[in-house]
Amino acid sequence: MQATVTWQQDMIFNCETDTGQSMVMDGNGSQISPMESVLLSAGACSSIDVVEILKKSRQDVTDCVCELNAQRAEDAPRVFTKIHAHYKVTGNNISEKHLARAVQLSAEKYCSVMLMLSGKVEIETSYEIA
């Protein structure tokens, strides 16, 4: 995997992956910040896992929303100290047991973003069948 980050102006950077995907990041808040992108990546990565695990368990998932809440250190470097991910899953006859297992497997075994952060960031999860 490769990527290129190119300074545009001020604190704005164009980011492009070797697959041709791109996004703009900004340290001043007019675009997604690098820290916001890490938080979003944790939510997207784990949500992919949760949906795929539920589908493999033959659960009829129609929607999955991951709400993230993060706390950061007060002083520089302002790293994440805690992330809470709450999954709201909608579907037909979703089993709470299957959902609990999917969330646990994602956070503890499959989500590479959360696993990269573990040991440095306290990660909590919760879920509900919406």
C-alpha positions in Angstrom: 0.0 0.0 0.0 1.3 3.4 -0.9 0.0 7.0 -0.6 1.0 10.5 -1.4 0.2 13.6 0.6 0.8 16.9 -1.2 0.7 20.3 0.4 -1.7 22.6 -1.4 -1.7 25.8 0.8 -1.9 26.9 4.4 -2.7 23.6 6.2 -4.5 22.0 3.3 -3.1 18.7 1.9 -4.3 16.5 -1.0 -4.1 12.8 -0.1 -4.1 10.1 -2.8 -3.7 6.4 -2.5 -2.0 4.1 -5.0 -5.5 2.9 -6.0 -6.4 6.4 -7.2 -8.7 7.3 -4.3 -8.2 10.9 -3.0 -9.4 13.2 -0.3 -8.4 16.6 1.0 -7.3 17.1 4.7 -7.0 20.4 6.5 -5.4 21.1 9.9 -7.6 24.3 10.2 -11.1 22.6 10.0 -12.3 23.4 6.5 -11.9 19.8 5.5 -11.5 16.5 7.5 -8.6 16.7 9.8 -6.1 13.9 10.1 -7.4 13.0 13.6 -11.0 13.0 12.4 -9.9 10.6 9.6 -8.4 8.2 12.1 -11.6 8.2 14.1 -13.7 7.7 10.9 -11.4 5.0 9.8 -11.9 3.1 13.1 -15.7 3.4 12.7 -15.7 2.4 9.0 -13.3 -0.5 9.5 -15.2 -2.0 12.4 -18.6 -1.4 10.8 -17.4 -3.4 7.7 -16.5 -6.3 10.1 -19.8 -6.1 12.0 -21.9 -6.2 8.8 -19.9 -9.0 7.3 -19.9 -11.1 10.4 -23.6 -10.7 10.8 -24.2 -11.6 7.1 -22.1 -14.7 7.6 -24.3 -15.6 10.6 -27.3 -15.3 8.2 -28.6 -12.2 9.9 -30.8 -10.0 7.7 -29.0 -6.6 8.2 -30.5 -3.6 6.5 -28.6 -0.8 8.2 -25.6 -0.2 10.4 -24.6 3.1 11.9 -21.5 3.5 14.1 -21.5 6.6 16.3 -18.1 7.4 17.6 -17.1 9.6 20.6 -13.4 10.2 21.2 -11.4 11.9 23.9 -8.0 13.5 23.3 -5.1 14.4 25.5 -5.2 18.0 26.8 -1.6 18.7 25.8 0.5 18.1 22.7 0.6 15.6 21.2 -3.2 15.5 21.4 -3.5 11.8 20.9 -6.7 9.9 21.4 -7.0 8.6 24.9 -10.4 7.0 24.6 -12.8 6.0 21.8 -16.3 4.7 22.3 -18.0 3.1 19.3 -21.7 2.5 19.5 -23.3 0.4 16.7 -27.0 0.8 15.8 -28.0 -2.2 13.6 -31.3 -2.5 11.9 -32.7 -5.6 10.2 -35.2 -8.4 10.3 -35.0 -10.5 13.5 -31.4 -9.5 14.3 -30.1 -11.7 17.1 -28.7 -9.8 20.0 -26.3 -12.7 20.6 -25.0 -12.5 17.1 -24.7 -8.7 17.2 -22.7 -8.8 20.5 -20.4 -11.4 19.0 -19.9 -9.4 15.8 -19.0 -6.3 17.7 -16.6 -8.2 20.0 -14.9 -10.0 17.1 -14.4 -6.8 15.2 -12.9 -4.9 18.2 -10.7 -7.7 19.5 -9.7 -9.7 16.4 -10.5 -8.2 12.9 -10.6 -4.4 12.8 -7.0 -3.5 11.9 -7.5 0.2 12.7 -8.8 -0.5 16.3 -6.1 -3.1 16.8 -3.4 -0.6 15.8 -4.8 1.8 18.4 -5.2 -0.8 21.2 -2.7 -0.6 24.0 -2.5 3.2 23.5 -6.1 4.1 23.3 -8.9 2.8 25.6 -11.5 1.4 23.2 -15.1 0.7 24.4 -17.9 -0.6 22.3 -21.7 -0.8 22.7 -24.5 -1.8 20.4 -28.3 -1.7 20.0 -30.7 -3.3 17.6 -32.5 -0.3 16.2 
